[in-house]
Amino acid sequence: TMEEFFHPDKQEAVAHGKSYSKWGGFIEGFAEFDPLFFNIAPREALSMDPQERLFIEACWEVMEDAGYTR
């Protein structure tokens, strides 16, 4: 639960690797990345930043929407 990651005191939160903000934006399914579709080794995909994986997926969607194929 998110309560495990929140601490109201800023200094204590930072010291314990927690958040001192009660609000945030959360994306479900961010780990559902198919690395082989993008010719990325699964082991390499594990070390990628989730934001990079989401960016690659969004770029692919843009290309599809524009009518491009592989």
N, CA, C, O and CB atoms as a CASP TS submission, in Angstrom:
PFRMAT TS
TARGET T0000
AUTHOR 0000-0000-0000
METHOD Language model
MODEL 1
PARENT N/A
ATOM      1  N   THR     1       0.843  -1.192   0.000  1.00  0.00           N
ATOM      2  CA  THR     1       0.000   0.000   0.000  1.00  0.00           C
ATOM      3  C   THR     1       0.880   1.244   0.000  1.00  0.00           C
ATOM      4  O   THR     1       2.052   1.202   0.372  1.00  0.00           O
ATOM      5  CB  THR     1      -0.954   0.005   1.222  1.00  0.00           C
ATOM      6  N   MET     2       0.287   2.335  -0.422  1.00  0.00           N
ATOM      7  CA  MET     2       1.045   3.581  -0.517  1.00  0.00           C
ATOM      8  C   MET     2       1.419   4.126   0.856  1.00  0.00           C
ATOM      9  O   MET     2       2.375   4.893   0.972  1.00  0.00           O
ATOM     10  CB  MET     2       0.246   4.622  -1.283  1.00  0.00           C
ATOM     11  N   GLU     3       0.687   3.746   1.892  1.00  0.00           N
ATOM     12  CA  GLU     3       0.986   4.222   3.246  1.00  0.00           C
ATOM     13  C   GLU     3       2.392   3.804   3.686  1.00  0.00           C
ATOM     14  O   GLU     3       3.015   4.476   4.507  1.00  0.00           O
ATOM     15  CB  GLU     3      -0.056   3.685   4.240  1.00  0.00           C
ATOM     16  N   GLU     4       2.880   2.703   3.142  1.00  0.00           N
ATOM     17  CA  GLU     4       4.208   2.218   3.497  1.00  0.00           C
ATOM     18  C   GLU     4       5.314   3.129   2.957  1.00  0.00           C
ATOM     19  O   GLU     4       6.436   3.110   3.462  1.00  0.00           O
ATOM     20  CB  GLU     4       4.400   0.803   2.973  1.00  0.00           C
ATOM     21  N   PHE     5       5.001   3.917   1.941  1.00  0.00           N
ATOM     22  CA  PHE     5       5.998   4.767   1.300  1.00  0.00           C
ATOM     23  C   PHE     5       5.917   6.224   1.732  1.00  0.00           C
ATOM     24  O   PHE     5       6.737   7.038   1.309  1.00  0.00           O
ATOM     25  CB  PHE     5       5.849   4.682  -0.184  1.00  0.00           C
ATOM     26  N   PHE     6       4.937   6.566   2.571  1.00  0.00           N
ATOM     27  CA  PHE     6       4.719   7.948   2.960  1.00  0.00           C
ATOM     28  C   PHE     6       5.146   8.194   4.399  1.00  0.00           C
ATOM     29  O   PHE     6       4.905   7.375   5.285  1.00  0.00           O
ATOM     30  CB  PHE     6       3.261   8.321   2.778  1.00  0.00           C
ATOM     31  N   HIS     7       5.786   9.345   4.612  1.00  0.00           N
ATOM     32  CA  HIS     7       6.077   9.812   5.960  1.00  0.00           C
ATOM     33  C   HIS     7       5.900  11.321   5.952  1.00  0.00           C
ATOM     34  O   HIS     7       6.480  11.995   5.102  1.00  0.00           O
ATOM     35  CB  HIS     7       7.525   9.399   6.427  1.00  0.00           C
ATOM     36  N   PRO     8       5.117  11.869   6.869  1.00  0.00           N
ATOM     37  CA  PRO     8       4.806  13.303   6.819  1.00  0.00           C
ATOM     38  C   PRO     8       6.004  14.222   7.068  1.00  0.00           C
ATOM     39  O   PRO     8       6.010  15.358   6.594  1.00  0.00           O
ATOM     40  CB  PRO     8       3.746  13.609   7.825  1.00  0.00           C
ATOM     41  N   ASP     9       7.012  13.755   7.799  1.00  0.00           N
ATOM     42  CA  ASP     9       8.184  14.584   8.070  1.00  0.00           C
ATOM     43  C   ASP     9       9.179  14.457   6.918  1.00  0.00           C
ATOM     44  O   ASP     9       9.658  13.365   6.615  1.00  0.00           O
ATOM     45  CB  ASP     9       8.849  14.180   9.414  1.00  0.00           C
ATOM     46  N   LYS    10       9.483  15.590   6.280  1.00  0.00           N
ATOM     47  CA  LYS    10      10.334  15.576   5.083  1.00  0.00           C
ATOM     48  C   LYS    10      11.699  14.955   5.348  1.00  0.00           C
ATOM     49  O   LYS    10      12.144  14.096   4.586  1.00  0.00           O
ATOM     50  CB  LYS    10      10.516  16.987   4.556  1.00  0.00           C
ATOM     51  N   GLN    11      12.365  15.374   6.412  1.00  0.00           N
ATOM     52  CA  GLN    11      13.722  14.880   6.687  1.00  0.00           C
ATOM     53  C   GLN    11      13.735  13.382   6.993  1.00  0.00           C
ATOM     54  O   GLN    11      14.618  12.659   6.533  1.00  0.00           O
ATOM     55  CB  GLN    11      14.335  15.650   7.859  1.00  0.00           C
ATOM     56  N   GLU    12      12.762  12.924   7.762  1.00  0.00           N
ATOM     57  CA  GLU    12      12.696  11.489   8.065  1.00  0.00           C
ATOM     58  C   GLU    12      12.338  10.680   6.822  1.00  0.00           C
ATOM     59  O   GLU    12      12.863   9.586   6.611  1.00  0.00           O
ATOM     60  CB  GLU    12      11.671  11.222   9.178  1.00  0.00           C
ATOM     61  N   ALA    13      11.446  11.222   6.006  1.00  0.00           N
ATOM     62  CA  ALA    13      11.066  10.529   4.783  1.00  0.00           C
ATOM     63  C   ALA    13      12.276  10.329   3.885  1.00  0.00           C
ATOM     64  O   ALA    13      12.502   9.227   3.384  1.00  0.00           O
ATOM     65  CB  ALA    13       9.974  11.305   4.040  1.00  0.00           C
ATOM     66  N   VAL    14      13.054  11.380   3.677  1.00  0.00           N
ATOM     67  CA  VAL    14      14.238  11.288   2.817  1.00  0.00           C
ATOM     68  C   VAL    14      15.260  10.328   3.426  1.00  0.00           C
ATOM     69  O   VAL    14      15.872   9.540   2.705  1.00  0.00           O
ATOM     70  CB  VAL    14      14.872  12.688   2.607  1.00  0.00           C
ATOM     71  N   ALA    15      15.447  10.384   4.725  1.00  0.00           N
ATOM     72  CA  ALA    15      16.418   9.510   5.395  1.00  0.00           C
ATOM     73  C   ALA    15      16.055   8.033   5.252  1.00  0.00           C
ATOM     74  O   ALA    15      16.936   7.174   5.230  1.00  0.00           O
ATOM     75  CB  ALA    15      16.517   9.872   6.873  1.00  0.00           C
ATOM     76  N   HIS    16      14.761   7.740   5.154  1.00  0.00           N
ATOM     77  CA  HIS    16      14.318   6.346   5.070  1.00  0.00           C
ATOM     78  C   HIS    16      13.880   5.945   3.668  1.00  0.00           C
ATOM     79  O   HIS    16      13.278   4.886   3.486  1.00  0.00           O
ATOM     80  CB  HIS    16      13.185   6.112   6.033  1.00  0.00           C
ATOM     81  N   GLY    17      14.176   6.779   2.675  1.00  0.00           N
ATOM     82  CA  GLY    17      13.836   6.453   1.292  1.00  0.00           C
ATOM     83  C   GLY    17      12.342   6.440   1.022  1.00  0.00           C
ATOM     84  O   GLY    17      11.856   5.667   0.197  1.00  0.00           O
ATOM     85  N   LYS    18      11.620   7.301   1.724  1.00  0.00           N
ATOM     86  CA  LYS    18      10.169   7.379   1.555  1.00  0.00           C
ATOM     87  C   LYS    18       9.793   8.726   0.935  1.00  0.00           C
ATOM     88  O   LYS    18      10.636   9.600   0.732  1.00  0.00           O
ATOM     89  CB  LYS    18       9.444   7.184   2.915  1.00  0.00           C
ATOM     90  N   SER    19       8.525   8.856   0.647  1.00  0.00           N
ATOM     91  CA  SER    19       7.998  10.098   0.084  1.00  0.00           C
ATOM     92  C   SER    19       7.363  10.930   1.188  1.00  0.00           C
ATOM     93  O   SER    19       6.770  10.380   2.116  1.00  0.00           O
ATOM     94  CB  SER    19       6.969   9.806  -1.036  1.00  0.00           C
ATOM     95  N   TYR    20       7.482  12.241   1.098  1.00  0.00           N
ATOM     96  CA  TYR    20       6.806  13.115   2.044  1.00  0.00           C
ATOM     97  C   TYR    20       5.611  13.804   1.386  1.00  0.00           C
ATOM     98  O   TYR    20       5.014  14.714   1.961  1.00  0.00           O
ATOM     99  CB  TYR    20       7.783  14.156   2.599  1.00  0.00           C
ATOM    100  N   SER    21       5.274  13.366   0.187  1.00  0.00           N
ATOM    101  CA  SER    21       4.109  13.883  -0.525  1.00  0.00           C
ATOM    102  C   SER    21       2.989  12.851  -0.473  1.00  0.00           C
ATOM    103  O   SER    21       3.220  11.657  -0.662  1.00  0.00           O
ATOM    104  CB  SER    21       4.464  14.234  -1.996  1.00  0.00           C
ATOM    105  N   LYS    22       1.778  13.327  -0.213  1.00  0.00           N
ATOM    106  CA  LYS    22       0.626  12.426  -0.154  1.00  0.00           C
ATOM    107  C   LYS    22       0.057  12.146  -1.537  1.00  0.00           C
ATOM    108  O   LYS    22      -0.751  11.231  -1.697  1.00  0.00           O
ATOM    109  CB  LYS    22      -0.457  13.015   0.739  1.00  0.00           C
ATOM    110  N   TRP    23       0.463  12.914  -2.534  1.00  0.00           N
ATOM    111  CA  TRP    23      -0.138  12.798  -3.855  1.00  0.00           C
ATOM    112  C   TRP    23       0.903  12.411  -4.891  1.00  0.00           C
ATOM    113  O   TRP    23       2.095  12.667  -4.720  1.00  0.00           O
ATOM    114  CB  TRP    23      -0.813  14.107  -4.251  1.00  0.00           C
ATOM    115  N   GLY    24       0.441  11.795  -5.961  1.00  0.00           N
ATOM    116  CA  GLY    24       1.346  11.425  -7.044  1.00  0.00           C
ATOM    117  C   GLY    24       0.560  10.874  -8.222  1.00  0.00           C
ATOM    118  O   GLY    24      -0.628  10.567  -8.117  1.00  0.00           O
ATOM    119  N   GLY    25       1.245  10.760  -9.325  1.00  0.00           N
ATOM    120  CA  GLY    25       0.650  10.150 -10.508  1.00  0.00           C
ATOM    121  C   GLY    25       1.208   8.750 -10.658  1.00  0.00           C
ATOM    122  O   GLY    25       2.421   8.551 -10.592  1.00  0.00           O
ATOM    123  N   PHE    26       0.340   7.787 -10.857  1.00  0.00           N
ATOM    124  CA  PHE    26       0.771   6.403 -10.908  1.00  0.00           C
ATOM    125  C   PHE    26       0.233   5.740 -12.168  1.00  0.00           C
ATOM    126  O   PHE    26      -0.934   5.910 -12.520  1.00  0.00           O
ATOM    127  CB  PHE    26       0.310   5.642  -9.654  1.00  0.00           C
ATOM    128  N   ILE    27       1.082   4.992 -12.837  1.00  0.00           N
ATOM    129  CA  ILE    27       0.711   4.335 -14.082  1.00  0.00           C
ATOM    130  C   ILE    27       0.661   2.837 -13.848  1.00  0.00           C
ATOM    131  O   ILE    27       1.651   2.223 -13.452  1.00  0.00           O
ATOM    132  CB  ILE    27       1.703   4.685 -15.221  1.00  0.00           C
ATOM    133  N   GLU    28      -0.506   2.257 -14.099  1.00  0.00           N
ATOM    134  CA  GLU    28      -0.633   0.811 -13.961  1.00  0.00           C
ATOM    135  C   GLU    28      -0.064   0.137 -15.206  1.00  0.00           C
ATOM    136  O   GLU    28      -0.157   0.672 -16.311  1.00  0.00           O
ATOM    137  CB  GLU    28      -2.116   0.401 -13.738  1.00  0.00           C
ATOM    138  N   GLY    29       0.520  -1.033 -15.016  1.00  0.00           N
ATOM    139  CA  GLY    29       1.017  -1.824 -16.131  1.00  0.00           C
ATOM    140  C   GLY    29       2.333  -1.337 -16.715  1.00  0.00           C
ATOM    141  O   GLY    29       2.690  -1.729 -17.826  1.00  0.00           O
ATOM    142  N   PHE    30       3.064  -0.491 -15.994  1.00  0.00           N
ATOM    143  CA  PHE    30       4.322   0.034 -16.542  1.00  0.00           C
ATOM    144  C   PHE    30       5.363  -1.059 -16.740  1.00  0.00           C
ATOM    145  O   PHE    30       6.301  -0.888 -17.519  1.00  0.00           O
ATOM    146  CB  PHE    30       4.884   1.110 -15.625  1.00  0.00           C
ATOM    147  N   ALA    31       5.208  -2.177 -16.045  1.00  0.00           N
ATOM    148  CA  ALA    31       6.187  -3.263 -16.163  1.00  0.00           C
ATOM    149  C   ALA    31       5.811  -4.266 -17.247  1.00  0.00           C
ATOM    150  O   ALA    31       6.535  -5.237 -17.465  1.00  0.00           O
ATOM    151  CB  ALA    31       6.330  -3.981 -14.833  1.00  0.00           C
ATOM    152  N   GLU    32       4.696  -4.046 -17.923  1.00  0.00           N
ATOM    153  CA  GLU    32       4.247  -4.970 -18.967  1.00  0.00           C
ATOM    154  C   GLU    32       4.876  -4.591 -20.304  1.00  0.00           C
ATOM    155  O   GLU    32       4.168  -4.273 -21.260  1.00  0.00           O
ATOM    156  CB  GLU    32       2.703  -4.968 -19.076  1.00  0.00           C
ATOM    157  N   PHE    33       6.167  -4.625 -20.367  1.00  0.00           N
ATOM    158  CA  PHE    33       6.942  -4.227 -21.540  1.00  0.00           C
ATOM    159  C   PHE    33       7.410  -5.471 -22.270  1.00  0.00           C
ATOM    160  O   PHE    33       7.920  -6.399 -21.643  1.00  0.00           O
ATOM    161  CB  PHE    33       8.149  -3.338 -21.142  1.00  0.00           C
ATOM    162  N   ASP    34       7.243  -5.506 -23.587  1.00  0.00           N
ATOM    163  CA  ASP    34       7.690  -6.649 -24.393  1.00  0.00           C
ATOM    164  C   ASP    34       9.010  -6.277 -25.060  1.00  0.00           C
ATOM    165  O   ASP    34       9.006  -5.692 -26.143  1.00  0.00           O
ATOM    166  CB  ASP    34       6.612  -7.053 -25.467  1.00  0.00           C
ATOM    167  N   PRO    35      10.139  -6.605 -24.435  1.00  0.00           N
ATOM    168  CA  PRO    35      11.432  -6.180 -24.972  1.00  0.00           C
ATOM    169  C   PRO    35      11.750  -6.788 -26.337  1.00  0.00           C
ATOM    170  O   PRO    35      12.389  -6.139 -27.166  1.00  0.00           O
ATOM    171  CB  PRO    35      12.523  -6.539 -24.002  1.00  0.00           C
ATOM    172  N   LEU    36      11.315  -8.017 -26.579  1.00  0.00           N
ATOM    173  CA  LEU    36      11.628  -8.675 -27.848  1.00  0.00           C
ATOM    174  C   LEU    36      10.949  -7.975 -29.022  1.00  0.00           C
ATOM    175  O   LEU    36      11.477  -7.984 -30.134  1.00  0.00           O
ATOM    176  CB  LEU    36      11.205 -10.144 -27.801  1.00  0.00           C
ATOM    177  N   PHE    37       9.786  -7.369 -28.790  1.00  0.00           N
ATOM    178  CA  PHE    37       9.104  -6.618 -29.843  1.00  0.00           C
ATOM    179  C   PHE    37       9.990  -5.477 -30.346  1.00  0.00           C
ATOM    180  O   PHE    37       9.957  -5.132 -31.528  1.00  0.00           O
ATOM    181  CB  PHE    37       7.758  -6.065 -29.327  1.00  0.00           C
ATOM    182  N   PHE    38      10.779  -4.898 -29.443  1.00  0.00           N
ATOM    183  CA  PHE    38      11.654  -3.780 -29.789  1.00  0.00           C
ATOM    184  C   PHE    38      13.107  -4.222 -30.014  1.00  0.00           C
ATOM    185  O   PHE    38      14.017  -3.395 -30.060  1.00  0.00           O
ATOM    186  CB  PHE    38      11.600  -2.728 -28.692  1.00  0.00           C
ATOM    187  N   ASN    39      13.306  -5.533 -30.152  1.00  0.00           N
ATOM    188  CA  ASN    39      14.650  -6.101 -30.347  1.00  0.00           C
ATOM    189  C   ASN    39      15.612  -5.720 -29.222  1.00  0.00           C
ATOM    190  O   ASN    39      16.775  -5.393 -29.457  1.00  0.00           O
ATOM    191  CB  ASN    39      15.222  -5.640 -31.684  1.00  0.00           C
ATOM    192  N   ILE    40      15.096  -5.772 -28.007  1.00  0.00           N
ATOM    193  CA  ILE    40      15.894  -5.490 -26.816  1.00  0.00           C
ATOM    194  C   ILE    40      15.976  -6.785 -26.017  1.00  0.00           C
ATOM    195  O   ILE    40      14.966  -7.457 -25.811  1.00  0.00           O
ATOM    196  CB  ILE    40      15.273  -4.315 -25.956  1.00  0.00           C
ATOM    197  N   ALA    41      17.168  -7.130 -25.571  1.00  0.00           N
ATOM    198  CA  ALA    41      17.342  -8.337 -24.772  1.00  0.00           C
ATOM    199  C   ALA    41      16.577  -8.188 -23.451  1.00  0.00           C
ATOM    200  O   ALA    41      16.631  -7.129 -22.826  1.00  0.00           O
ATOM    201  CB  ALA    41      18.852  -8.614 -24.509  1.00  0.00           C
ATOM    202  N   PRO    42      15.869  -9.236 -23.024  1.00  0.00           N
ATOM    203  CA  PRO    42      15.122  -9.161 -21.768  1.00  0.00           C
ATOM    204  C   PRO    42      15.991  -8.736 -20.581  1.00  0.00           C
ATOM    205  O   PRO    42      15.539  -7.994 -19.709  1.00  0.00           O
ATOM    206  CB  PRO    42      14.487 -10.502 -21.475  1.00  0.00           C
ATOM    207  N   ARG    43      17.220  -9.202 -20.554  1.00  0.00           N
ATOM    208  CA  ARG    43      18.115  -8.828 -19.448  1.00  0.00           C
ATOM    209  C   ARG    43      18.418  -7.329 -19.483  1.00  0.00           C
ATOM    210  O   ARG    43      18.471  -6.677 -18.440  1.00  0.00           O
ATOM    211  CB  ARG    43      19.433  -9.639 -19.515  1.00  0.00           C
ATOM    212  N   GLU    44      18.614  -6.791 -20.680  1.00  0.00           N
ATOM    213  CA  GLU    44      18.864  -5.352 -20.820  1.00  0.00           C
ATOM    214  C   GLU    44      17.617  -4.553 -20.426  1.00  0.00           C
ATOM    215  O   GLU    44      17.725  -3.493 -19.809  1.00  0.00           O
ATOM    216  CB  GLU    44      19.284  -5.012 -22.276  1.00  0.00           C
ATOM    217  N   ALA    45      16.448  -5.059 -20.780  1.00  0.00           N
ATOM    218  CA  ALA    45      15.196  -4.363 -20.466  1.00  0.00           C
ATOM    219  C   ALA    45      14.992  -4.231 -18.962  1.00  0.00           C
ATOM    220  O   ALA    45      14.417  -3.248 -18.494  1.00  0.00           O
ATOM    221  CB  ALA    45      14.009  -5.098 -21.089  1.00  0.00           C
ATOM    222  N   LEU    46      15.458  -5.212 -18.208  1.00  0.00           N
ATOM    223  CA  LEU    46      15.326  -5.147 -16.750  1.00  0.00           C
ATOM    224  C   LEU    46      16.091  -3.976 -16.148  1.00  0.00           C
ATOM    225  O   LEU    46      15.689  -3.429 -15.121  1.00  0.00           O
ATOM    226  CB  LEU    46      15.810  -6.440 -16.127  1.00  0.00           C
ATOM    227  N   SER    47      17.200  -3.588 -16.789  1.00  0.00           N
ATOM    228  CA  SER    47      18.005  -2.491 -16.252  1.00  0.00           C
ATOM    229  C   SER    47      17.607  -1.127 -16.812  1.00  0.00           C
ATOM    230  O   SER    47      18.147  -0.099 -16.403  1.00  0.00           O
ATOM    231  CB  SER    47      19.462  -2.743 -16.539  1.00  0.00           C
ATOM    232  N   MET    48      16.652  -1.125 -17.757  1.00  0.00           N
ATOM    233  CA  MET    48      16.192   0.147 -18.331  1.00  0.00           C
ATOM    234  C   MET    48      15.293   0.885 -17.350  1.00  0.00           C
ATOM    235  O   MET    48      14.578   0.269 -16.560  1.00  0.00           O
ATOM    236  CB  MET    48      15.444  -0.092 -19.656  1.00  0.00           C
ATOM    237  N   ASP    49      15.339   2.196 -17.411  1.00  0.00           N
ATOM    238  CA  ASP    49      14.443   3.034 -16.619  1.00  0.00           C
ATOM    239  C   ASP    49      13.013   2.808 -17.126  1.00  0.00           C
ATOM    240  O   ASP    49      12.794   2.817 -18.337  1.00  0.00           O
ATOM    241  CB  ASP    49      14.850   4.556 -16.711  1.00  0.00           C
ATOM    242  N   PRO    50      12.041   2.607 -16.239  1.00  0.00           N
ATOM    243  CA  PRO    50      10.656   2.415 -16.684  1.00  0.00           C
ATOM    244  C   PRO    50      10.155   3.567 -17.557  1.00  0.00           C
ATOM    245  O   PRO    50       9.325   3.355 -18.442  1.00  0.00           O
ATOM    246  CB  PRO    50       9.743   2.258 -15.480  1.00  0.00           C
ATOM    247  N   GLN    51      10.649   4.780 -17.317  1.00  0.00           N
ATOM    248  CA  GLN    51      10.246   5.919 -18.140  1.00  0.00           C
ATOM    249  C   GLN    51      10.733   5.753 -19.574  1.00  0.00           C
ATOM    250  O   GLN    51      10.053   6.164 -20.515  1.00  0.00           O
ATOM    251  CB  GLN    51      10.784   7.226 -17.548  1.00  0.00           C
ATOM    252  N   GLU    52      11.906   5.153 -19.741  1.00  0.00           N
ATOM    253  CA  GLU    52      12.435   4.912 -21.088  1.00  0.00           C
ATOM    254  C   GLU    52      11.570   3.879 -21.815  1.00  0.00           C
ATOM    255  O   GLU    52      11.279   4.029 -23.001  1.00  0.00           O
ATOM    256  CB  GLU    52      13.913   4.431 -21.021  1.00  0.00           C
ATOM    257  N   ARG    53      11.165   2.836 -21.098  1.00  0.00           N
ATOM    258  CA  ARG    53      10.306   1.820 -21.710  1.00  0.00           C
ATOM    259  C   ARG    53       8.970   2.425 -22.129  1.00  0.00           C
ATOM    260  O   ARG    53       8.475   2.143 -23.221  1.00  0.00           O
ATOM    261  CB  ARG    53      10.076   0.650 -20.736  1.00  0.00           C
ATOM    262  N   LEU    54       8.383   3.256 -21.263  1.00  0.00           N
ATOM    263  CA  LEU    54       7.120   3.913 -21.604  1.00  0.00           C
ATOM    264  C   LEU    54       7.288   4.842 -22.796  1.00  0.00           C
ATOM    265  O   LEU    54       6.399   4.935 -23.643  1.00  0.00           O
ATOM    266  CB  LEU    54       6.584   4.695 -20.405  1.00  0.00           C
ATOM    267  N   PHE    55       8.418   5.527 -22.867  1.00  0.00           N
ATOM    268  CA  PHE    55       8.692   6.432 -23.988  1.00  0.00           C
ATOM    269  C   PHE    55       8.759   5.650 -25.303  1.00  0.00           C
ATOM    270  O   PHE    55       8.189   6.072 -26.309  1.00  0.00           O
ATOM    271  CB  PHE    55      10.015   7.203 -23.753  1.00  0.00           C
ATOM    272  N   ILE    56       9.455   4.515 -25.292  1.00  0.00           N
ATOM    273  CA  ILE    56       9.576   3.688 -26.498  1.00  0.00           C
ATOM    274  C   ILE    56       8.198   3.204 -26.945  1.00  0.00           C
ATOM    275  O   ILE    56       7.882   3.233 -28.134  1.00  0.00           O
ATOM    276  CB  ILE    56      10.515   2.481 -26.243  1.00  0.00           C
ATOM    277  N   GLU    57       7.379   2.759 -25.989  1.00  0.00           N
ATOM    278  CA  GLU    57       6.036   2.295 -26.329  1.00  0.00           C
ATOM    279  C   GLU    57       5.189   3.432 -26.903  1.00  0.00           C
ATOM    280  O   GLU    57       4.452   3.234 -27.869  1.00  0.00           O
ATOM    281  CB  GLU    57       5.349   1.699 -25.093  1.00  0.00           C
ATOM    282  N   ALA    58       5.296   4.620 -26.307  1.00  0.00           N
ATOM    283  CA  ALA    58       4.532   5.773 -26.797  1.00  0.00           C
ATOM    284  C   ALA    58       4.980   6.159 -28.203  1.00  0.00           C
ATOM    285  O   ALA    58       4.152   6.515 -29.041  1.00  0.00           O
ATOM    286  CB  ALA    58       4.690   6.974 -25.843  1.00  0.00           C
ATOM    287  N   CYS    59       6.280   6.091 -28.465  1.00  0.00           N
ATOM    288  CA  CYS    59       6.793   6.394 -29.808  1.00  0.00           C
ATOM    289  C   CYS    59       6.236   5.407 -30.824  1.00  0.00           C
ATOM    290  O   CYS    59       5.863   5.792 -31.932  1.00  0.00           O
ATOM    291  CB  CYS    59       8.338   6.360 -29.826  1.00  0.00           C
ATOM    292  N   TRP    60       6.179   4.139 -30.447  1.00  0.00           N
ATOM    293  CA  TRP    60       5.636   3.125 -31.355  1.00  0.00           C
ATOM    294  C   TRP    60       4.166   3.416 -31.644  1.00  0.00           C
ATOM    295  O   TRP    60       3.730   3.306 -32.790  1.00  0.00           O
ATOM    296  CB  TRP    60       5.799   1.706 -30.754  1.00  0.00           C
ATOM    297  N   GLU    61       3.397   3.785 -30.619  1.00  0.00           N
ATOM    298  CA  GLU    61       1.985   4.109 -30.820  1.00  0.00           C
ATOM    299  C   GLU    61       1.809   5.284 -31.775  1.00  0.00           C
ATOM    300  O   GLU    61       0.893   5.289 -32.598  1.00  0.00           O
ATOM    301  CB  GLU    61       1.321   4.422 -29.484  1.00  0.00           C
ATOM    302  N   VAL    62       2.680   6.272 -31.666  1.00  0.00           N
ATOM    303  CA  VAL    62       2.621   7.430 -32.564  1.00  0.00           C
ATOM    304  C   VAL    62       2.860   6.986 -34.003  1.00  0.00           C
ATOM    305  O   VAL    62       2.151   7.414 -34.915  1.00  0.00           O
ATOM    306  CB  VAL    62       3.662   8.502 -32.151  1.00  0.00           C
ATOM    307  N   MET    63       3.857   6.129 -34.206  1.00  0.00           N
ATOM    308  CA  MET    63       4.155   5.637 -35.555  1.00  0.00           C
ATOM    309  C   MET    63       2.985   4.832 -36.114  1.00  0.00           C
ATOM    310  O   MET    63       2.633   4.976 -37.284  1.00  0.00           O
ATOM    311  CB  MET    63       5.429   4.776 -35.544  1.00  0.00           C
ATOM    312  N   GLU    64       2.383   3.985 -35.280  1.00  0.00           N
ATOM    313  CA  GLU    64       1.218   3.200 -35.715  1.00  0.00           C
ATOM    314  C   GLU    64       0.056   4.112 -36.089  1.00  0.00           C
ATOM    315  O   GLU    64      -0.582   3.929 -37.126  1.00  0.00           O
ATOM    316  CB  GLU    64       0.782   2.221 -34.611  1.00  0.00           C
ATOM    317  N   ASP    65      -0.212   5.095 -35.233  1.00  0.00           N
ATOM    318  CA  ASP    65      -1.316   6.029 -35.487  1.00  0.00           C
ATOM    319  C   ASP    65      -1.102   6.818 -36.780  1.00  0.00           C
ATOM    320  O   ASP    65      -2.059   7.212 -37.447  1.00  0.00           O
ATOM    321  CB  ASP    65      -1.473   6.996 -34.307  1.00  0.00           C
ATOM    322  N   ALA    66       0.164   7.040 -37.120  1.00  0.00           N
ATOM    323  CA  ALA    66       0.484   7.776 -38.330  1.00  0.00           C
ATOM    324  C   ALA    66       0.410   6.884 -39.585  1.00  0.00           C
ATOM    325  O   ALA    66       0.532   7.369 -40.710  1.00  0.00           O
ATOM    326  CB  ALA    66       1.874   8.391 -38.205  1.00  0.00           C
ATOM    327  N   GLY    67       0.209   5.573 -39.368  1.00  0.00           N
ATOM    328  CA  GLY    67       0.057   4.665 -40.492  1.00  0.00           C
ATOM    329  C   GLY    67       1.334   3.980 -40.940  1.00  0.00           C
ATOM    330  O   GLY    67       1.339   3.290 -41.959  1.00  0.00           O
ATOM    331  N   TYR    68       2.411   4.158 -40.202  1.00  0.00           N
ATOM    332  CA  TYR    68       3.669   3.494 -40.555  1.00  0.00           C
ATOM    333  C   TYR    68       3.681   2.061 -40.053  1.00  0.00           C
ATOM    334  O   TYR    68       3.073   1.747 -39.030  1.00  0.00           O
ATOM    335  CB  TYR    68       4.866   4.262 -39.980  1.00  0.00           C
ATOM    336  N   THR    69       4.374   1.195 -40.777  1.00  0.00           N
ATOM    337  CA  THR    69       4.562  -0.186 -40.338  1.00  0.00           C
ATOM    338  C   THR    69       6.058  -0.460 -40.261  1.00  0.00           C
ATOM    339  O   THR    69       6.883   0.381 -40.619  1.00  0.00           O
ATOM    340  CB  THR    69       3.852  -1.196 -41.304  1.00  0.00           C
ATOM    341  N   ARG    70       6.382  -1.636 -39.793  1.00  0.00           N
ATOM    342  CA  ARG    70       7.794  -1.982 -39.697  1.00  0.00           C
ATOM    343  C   ARG    70       8.402  -1.972 -41.071  1.00  0.00           C
ATOM    344  O   ARG    70       9.595  -2.239 -41.221  1.00  0.00           O
ATOM    345  CB  ARG    70       7.991  -3.349 -39.030  1.00  0.00           C
TER
END
